[in-house]
């Protein structure tokens, strides 16, 4: 382990992705991959030059073996319990239209949902520069929530920065069930990421307002900051992002693209921001790298395959005025 590394904790699943447009009932061919919010961020960080570690559980099956192989191939340091008593979770992505993807899960009782506090390595987290978590893991089980609590306790005691991406999954639990758990972790985080709908869950209200309403976005960011995090980044998709850091609001427009697959874009965005934060660059550059990474992730199928490297960011920025 080298100074400045990051640790993520969460579930990674086997991913079946339809190879053509249509629902599962009609499509014949599927491609096999892997994906999970926290491991996507770990891969994104690794590609941007940050040593990254992933803690989780997989089943003692071939899907679990595939996950471990994919993460290690991307340079991620894997610390996984192989659970012989549970299966690896599954994610199915259908391209219902050229612009609309539907994601469903088979993860109830999965190996990843069975992560527990004793799986969290004290020394690994205490020696890190950053611990990144997401609300997906909070939704999986009581033991998963306990594991995240343990990870945060270790990080806070060791003065390790904590990053939290709300990542609310309405298919796993309701907004009412999730809100208190999300707020509790947000209050203990140094950096908080949320989309508009996720911010509404945290703040206990309806969505912030129609797209393009700067005043609503500002109100939302300020409301999230009152929960406790020092840095708040509101992800606005095609409208870019708005951040509150060191008491100052900063806006960054999105990179205009025609997306191929937007699943995983938010994780690439987070990885871009955190990589620059760890590098100590100004907030403006963090946000610019974040929107570029998120945009590039949309141009390739899969959860993490489109996450950029430093080199690809530089090449594309030099070649395309929009990305400069």
Beta strands, then each sheet from edge to edge (+ up, - down):
strand 1: 6-9
strand 2: 13-21
strand 3: 30-35
strand 4: 52-59
strand 5: 77-83
strand 6: 90-95
strand 7: 101-106
strand 8: 130-134
strand 9: 161-165
strand 10: 191-195
strand 11: 231-235
strand 12: 241-245
strand 13: 248-252
sheet 1: 5+ 4+ 1+ 8+ 9+ 10+ 11+ 12- 13+
sheet 2: 3+ 2- 6- 7+
end
